[in-house]
Amino acid sequence: MKKILSTLALCAAASFSFTSCDFDSISSALTSSADCAAYETQYQTDIAQEGRLNDQIHTTGDFAMAIELNASAINKLFKKASQWNYELGISGVATINLKVPEIEIGGCRDTAYSHNGTITLEESNCLSFELPIEFSVMGQKLSAAARLGFPIEAVINKEQTKTSIVTNLKQAQILDLKAGSSALGGTYSALIETALKALIGNDLKTVTLFDIGAWEIGDNKIKMLAGAPKIRDAATKELRTVQFGMYSNIMFSMSESVHWEDTFPTDAEVGLHIHPDLIRGVLSRMMNEGHIEDEVSLGSNSSSRGFKVSMANIAKEYPQNILLDQTSPYYDPNWGNYFTFAFRLWSTDTFCGYMDVLAGLNIEISDQKFQIGVGNIHAGKTAGAWNLVGALLNTIIETPFFQHVLDYATISFNFNEFALSGDPNDKAQMDAKHVEFKVDGTGVNLYLNFLNLD
């Protein structure tokens, strides 16, 4: 203790800033009492666990991300992915053409006619459309409309490399037939219903709206799989959305499901809701793959010292409820306004302790893309010899390590893995201009439009 006190006194007399006196004298004074071997073992364990991926993804339970689509988005994806061209002749008497329909979310009844009999079409995953019909009967041209309901589902391929969001038109159900505002009857109705039953039974096929594939980030090992779709009911059909829970293969990607308010901007088409732990897991994986360097050099040019960085499952040590709890020793009133992540610094000279750094990141739009910046920075847990270097916290944001973290966080926020028409290179691009976003301590909510599907 006398050695430590005398060292601190000498440092205080020399300067109030941390220089080589901090790193050399204080560290050597404290190192003798630290269990360096135990800390080095902990460091090696952290590195071994960092960025681990699960072999299988189970699309049940909590999910770290959700995608929300309104009717405008569904229709754009449907028209891009499908090749709609249906025409049917009936015994030389009638010719029926089915025009491209406009899809609505929900609007199905509990049971309806099916070519296999009467089945249940659940509102929770039901889309419906008004199908324009042009037909000619004995030379007379007429127009009508049929209302069909059909389910959508998430189909995961065998290799678990992508999820296809499909509309199963073979399970379509006839909900209504009409000409203008009047219900069809008699001969016309019978002809149309006969044609529709034939199409439903034989010709209407499963259509893939879009695929959600692996994140194109780092070595492209991160996967996202969508779970079962769920219809969010609303007071008006314009506000209804289809929601998909998204499940990642990142082992340390989440501690609970992401939550968001049941609102949807009227001028948006896509909602992305992301739990902070998913981004933390992505950053950890990027460190594992070497895209984010794990070395940090702090201090002045003449006295800089090196540190190794680990970020294995550090989110478990700083869960959201702890960061946002006013009684927590790590609470900062700004944490509620930022997406916060943490990382751990270890000295490269000796592993006789560590210092955690908590960084709050904010978000802004630049060139129609989401750009991540620094909100604030704060000391976290410390152990062993490095509990006295907190004055150097602000210097870490200038390091290459931290800049790479910001780069990959920015890439993660700009998620655009909607692949069209089965081609992974044919992607739906999204436009962030004039659309809402919210980032705080509980999650990330982005509302976007498709840029290339008009």
Disulfide bonds with the S-S distance in Angstrom:
Cys11-Cys21 1.77
Cys36-Cys352 1.79
Cys108-Cys126 1.50
